């Protein structure tokens, strides 16, 4: 009889306890933030890579033009 009453109290306390749900929500939020950061950084890296390649190509062209001018 007493164990049934204690069992009901424990079940009621378990139903009120939301700490596990809160931890899961925070975990999902952190995972979402990580996905957004990785996606954003990947996009920024791609844009920076293209820009550095463009600057490098332009620098090489200027050097080639200067060398041709000096030789000619």
C-alpha positions as CSV (number, residue, x, y, z in Angstrom):
1,X,0.0,0.0,0.0
2,X,2.7,2.5,1.0
3,X,4.9,1.5,-2.1
4,X,1.9,2.3,-4.4
5,X,1.5,5.7,-2.9
6,X,5.3,6.4,-3.2
7,X,5.2,5.1,-6.7
8,X,2.4,7.6,-7.6
9,X,4.3,10.4,-6.0
10,X,7.4,9.6,-8.0
11,X,5.5,9.4,-11.2
12,X,3.9,12.8,-10.5
13,X,7.3,14.3,-9.7
14,X,8.7,12.8,-12.8
15,X,5.9,14.3,-14.9
16,X,6.7,17.8,-13.4
17,X,10.4,17.5,-14.0
18,X,11.3,19.3,-17.2
19,X,15.1,19.4,-16.8
20,X,15.7,16.7,-19.3
21,X,13.5,18.4,-21.9
22,X,15.3,21.7,-21.3
23,X,18.7,20.0,-21.8
24,X,17.5,18.5,-25.0
25,X,16.2,21.9,-26.2
26,X,19.5,23.5,-25.4
27,X,21.3,20.7,-27.2
28,X,19.2,21.2,-30.3
29,X,19.7,24.9,-30.2
30,X,23.5,24.5,-30.0
31,X,23.4,22.1,-32.9
32,X,21.4,24.5,-35.0
33,X,23.8,27.4,-34.2
34,X,26.7,25.2,-35.2
35,X,25.1,24.3,-38.5
36,X,24.4,28.0,-39.3
37,X,28.0,29.0,-38.3
38,X,29.5,26.2,-40.5
39,X,27.3,27.1,-43.4
40,X,28.1,30.8,-43.1
41,X,31.9,30.3,-42.7
42,X,31.9,28.0,-45.7
43,X,30.2,30.6,-47.8
44,X,32.6,33.3,-46.6
45,X,35.6,31.0,-47.3
46,X,34.5,30.5,-50.8
47,X,34.0,34.2,-51.5
48,X,37.4,35.0,-50.0
49,X,39.1,32.2,-52.0
50,X,37.7,33.6,-55.2
51,X,38.7,37.2,-54.3
52,X,42.3,36.1,-53.4
53,X,42.6,34.1,-56.7
54,X,41.4,37.2,-58.6
55,X,44.0,39.4,-56.9
56,X,46.7,36.9,-57.4
57,X,45.9,36.6,-61.1
58,X,45.8,40.4,-61.5
59,X,49.2,40.6,-59.7
60,X,50.7,38.0,-62.0
61,X,49.4,39.9,-65.1
62,X,50.9,43.2,-63.9
63,X,54.2,41.5,-63.3
64,X,54.1,39.8,-66.7
65,X,53.3,43.2,-68.4
66,X,56.1,44.9,-66.5
67,X,58.6,42.2,-67.6
68,X,57.5,42.5,-71.2
69,X,57.9,46.2,-71.1
70,X,61.3,46.0,-69.6
71,X,62.4,43.4,-72.2
72,X,61.0,45.3,-75.1
